Amino acid sequence: MNETPIKEVKLPPIRNGTVIDHIACGQALNVMKILKVNDTNIDSSISIGMHVASNKEEKWKDIIKIEDRELDSKMVDKIALIAPDATISIIRDYYVAEKFQVCLEDHVVGLARCSNPNCITNRGEPVAPEFTVIGRHPPQLRCCYCDRLLTN
């Protein structure tokens, strides 16, 4: 029986687009939900690496590469809720044009939904959900209206 060594498979580089790196292991698919990517609204390649070895202090991470798409600030803020250590790189002509760490603000409005069904934000009133960030690792939010604590 011939034994063929397994070759390491790397995620291919992208010409233009966004790389979301250092996503907490297992959270890549949740980030894809935030990005609202599905088979009907994407015309470019997407590479997802899950449970990838990391050189940083965590041993494993997830990574997403999306070609021909740059993220708006609201999507970056939502990503910070589930991947507070993520790094965003904007790629142009195969080079990193911008690179930054996601940042969870002290106060967030309209990014999450309160889990309390009796909260005013869930009762059909024109009130946007507001939260105070009381913890960052893991993210913990407290509803400004009903004081319900939200955690990942």
C-alpha positions in Angstrom: 0.0 0.0 0.0 1.4 3.4 -1.0 1.3 6.0 1.6 1.1 9.6 0.3 1.9 12.4 2.7 -0.9 14.8 3.3 -0.1 18.3 2.0 -0.9 21.3 4.1 -3.7 23.3 2.6 -3.6 27.1 3.1 -6.3 29.6 2.4 -5.6 31.3 -0.9 -4.7 35.0 -0.9 -7.4 37.4 -2.1 -6.8 40.3 -4.5 -9.3 42.7 -3.0 -11.7 42.3 0.0 -11.7 41.6 3.7 -9.9 39.2 6.0 -11.4 38.6 9.4 -8.8 36.9 11.5 -8.5 35.7 15.1 -12.1 34.8 15.4 -12.8 32.7 18.5 -12.6 29.0 17.5 -16.1 27.8 16.4 -17.5 31.3 15.7 -16.8 31.6 12.0 -20.3 30.5 11.0 -21.9 33.0 13.4 -19.8 35.7 11.8 -21.0 34.6 8.4 -24.6 35.0 9.7 -23.8 38.6 10.7 -22.4 39.2 7.2 -25.7 37.8 5.8 -23.8 35.8 3.2 -25.7 33.1 1.3 -25.6 31.5 -2.1 -27.9 34.1 -3.6 -26.1 37.3 -2.7 -22.4 36.6 -3.2 -20.5 36.6 -6.5 -17.0 36.2 -5.2 -15.0 33.6 -3.4 -15.2 33.1 0.3 -12.6 31.1 2.3 -13.4 29.9 5.8 -10.9 28.3 8.0 -12.1 26.7 11.2 -9.9 25.4 14.0 -6.8 26.8 12.4 -3.5 26.8 14.3 -2.7 30.2 15.7 0.7 31.8 16.6 -0.9 34.0 19.2 -1.6 32.9 22.8 -4.8 31.1 21.9 -4.0 27.7 20.2 -6.8 27.7 17.7 -8.8 30.3 15.7 -11.2 30.7 12.8 -10.5 33.0 9.8 -12.7 34.2 7.0 -11.6 35.8 3.7 -14.2 37.5 1.5 -13.2 38.7 -1.9 -14.5 41.9 -3.4 -16.3 43.1 -0.2 -15.4 45.6 2.5 -17.4 45.7 5.8 -19.3 48.7 7.1 -18.9 49.9 10.6 -22.2 48.4 11.8 -21.1 44.9 10.7 -17.7 45.3 12.4 -19.5 46.3 15.6 -21.7 43.2 15.5 -18.6 41.0 14.9 -17.1 42.5 18.0 -20.0 41.1 20.0 -19.1 37.5 19.2 -15.5 37.8 18.3 -14.0 40.5 20.6 -10.4 39.6 19.6 -10.9 39.6 15.9 -8.7 41.6 13.5 -10.0 43.1 10.3 -7.7 43.5 7.3 -8.8 45.4 4.1 -6.9 43.9 1.2 -6.3 45.9 -2.0 -4.2 44.5 -4.9 -3.0 41.6 -2.7 -1.6 44.0 0.0 -3.0 45.0 3.4 -4.3 48.5 2.9 -5.8 48.8 6.4 -5.7 46.6 9.5 -7.5 47.1 12.8 -8.7 45.3 15.9 -12.5 45.2 16.4 -13.6 47.3 19.3 -16.7 46.9 21.5 -17.9 50.4 22.6 -19.0 51.0 26.2 -22.6 51.6 25.0 -24.2 49.9 22.0 -27.5 50.7 20.3 -29.4 48.5 17.9 -26.7 45.8 17.5 -28.4 43.1 19.6 -31.8 42.1 20.8 -32.8 41.9 24.4 -33.6 38.4 25.5 -36.4 39.5 27.8 -39.7 39.1 25.9 -41.3 41.7 28.2 -38.7 44.4 27.5 -40.1 47.5 25.9 -37.8 46.9 22.9 -39.6 43.7 22.2 -43.2 44.9 22.6 -43.8 46.6 19.3 -42.7 50.1 20.5 -40.4 52.2 18.3 -37.5 51.8 20.8 -34.1 50.6 19.7 -32.4 48.1 22.0 -29.7 49.8 24.1 -27.0 48.0 26.1 -24.2 49.0 28.5 -21.2 46.8 28.0 -20.2 45.5 31.5 -17.7 42.9 30.3 -15.6 42.3 27.2 -14.0 38.9 27.5 -16.5 37.3 27.0 -18.8 40.2 26.0 -21.6 40.9 28.5 -24.3 43.4 27.9 -26.9 44.9 30.3 -30.2 46.2 28.8 -30.7 49.9 29.6 -34.4 49.4 29.8 -35.0 46.2 31.8 -31.5 45.4 33.2 -31.5 41.9 31.7 -27.9 40.6 31.3 -26.9 39.2 28.0 -23.9 36.9 27.5 -22.5 34.9 24.6 
